[in-house]
Amino acid sequence: MADKLVTDEIKRRIGLQSEPFVVEVERGAIRRFAEAIGDPNPVFNDEKAARKSRFGTMIAPPTFCRSLGAVPLLREIGLGTHRILDGGSEWEYFEPIRPGDRITVVSRVADIREAKGRLGLMALVVVETTYTNQFGERCVTQRNTSIHY
């Protein structure tokens, strides 16, 4: 096993950012996502009921951003991809996502660090993805940690 997984060259990848891409949110996509996760909340799937809510319209469920995608940056880091585990995600919510929104998605390498685990040396990579609407308002930030060993 190598003495060090996270070299200075790999650490220089912190801050690496993807090209932004835009996704237009469709009402049907919100309904299908809510149905797929088994969430019957009318604010996600009933326009008439949602109009009476504090949002005034349908909104997307909190984890809807998973369906919008993110740009995988792991190959560009150079750690290899043969043994990777999902170390979990943290989510921050700012503005609801509504039908018709045009969401810009950008991913950025936020951190790369080394740790010792039960299987030996491992690298922890945190990729932060932001989802911003057409008004420049941040809707969601996701921080996903991947474990490389």
N, C-alpha and C positions, 0 to 999 in steps of 0.2 A: 504494500500500500504506500502511496506517496506520502512524503513528509508534510506536504502542504497542498490543499486543494485550491484555496483562494490566493492566487498570486497577485502581485502588484498590477500586472496586465489585466487580470480579471476585475480587480477592484476599480480600474479605470472605466469599466462599463457602467458604474453607478452614474445615473443621470441619462443614460441612453434612452432615447424617446422614439416611439413609433411615429409614422406619418399618420395624421388624423384621417378618419373616415367618417362619413355621415350616414345615418340610418333614419329613414322616415318611419315614424311609429303609426301603425294602422290600428284602428279600433278592433278589427277582427283578430289581430295578433294579440292584443291585450286580453280579449275574451278567451281565446284558445289557450293562452298561457295560464290564466286563472283556472280554467277548466282542467288543464293538465296537472296543476298542483293541488287540485281539489279544494279551491278556495271559493266558496259561494258568496262572498261579500258583494252586494249589489253595486258598490262603487266601482268594482272591476268589470262588471258584465251587464249592467242594466242602466242604459242611458237615462231613462225616465227617473229612476230612483236616485241615480248619481247627481242629477240636476238639483235635487233637494238637499244634497249633502253640502258640507262646508266648502267643498272643492268646486261645486257648480257644474261639474261634468265628470265623465268617467276618468279614472286615473289608472296607471299600471300598478300591479302588485310590487312590493319592495324588491323582490329578486328578479324582476322582469329583465333587468340589464344583462343577466346571464344569457338571455336569448339574443341580445344585440351583438354579442361577440366582443372580443378583445384581441389585440395584436400579440401573438406569442413572440416574446423577445428572448426566450431561453437559448435558442441556437446561437444568437449573436453574442451571448455572454462567453461561450467557449468552455463550459464545464462538461459538456457531453450530455446525452439524453438517455443513457441506457438504464439508469436506476434513479427514478424520480418519484417522490411521494408528494401528495397534496398535503401541505401543512396547515391548511385552513384559510379562511378569508375573514376580513373585518370589513364592515360596511358603514358608511356614513351617508345619511339622507338629508338633502337640503331643500329641493323643490320637487313636487310631484311631476311625473311624466304623464303627459296627456296625449290623446289621439291627435295626430297632425303635427306633433313636435318633430323637429329635425334634430336628432341627437348626434353630436360630434363625440367620437370615442378616441381617446389617446391613452396609450400605455407608456409607462416610464419605469425603468429600474430604479427603485428607491433605496435598496440596500442589498449588500452581499456580505455575508460574514461566515466565519468558520466556527464550528462547534464540535465537541467530541460527544458521540452517542454510543449506544450499546453495540452498534454495528461498526464502530470506528469513527474516523474523521468524516464529517459531512459539511456541506455548504448549504446555507440558508439564503434563499434569494427572495426578496420582496419586490413584487411588481405592483405598482399603483396604477389603476385605470380610472380615468375621470370621464364622466358622461355629462356633457354640457348641452343645454338647449339652444335654439336659434336666437335667443335673446342674450346669450352670453352668461346665463345663469347656470351655475353648477347644480346638477340634479343629484348626482350620486358619485361617491368615491369608493372604490373597492381596493383593498390591499390584500393581495394573495401571496401566501408564502409557499414556496416549493422547497423540498428537501432533496439534495443531491448527494449521493454517496457512492 
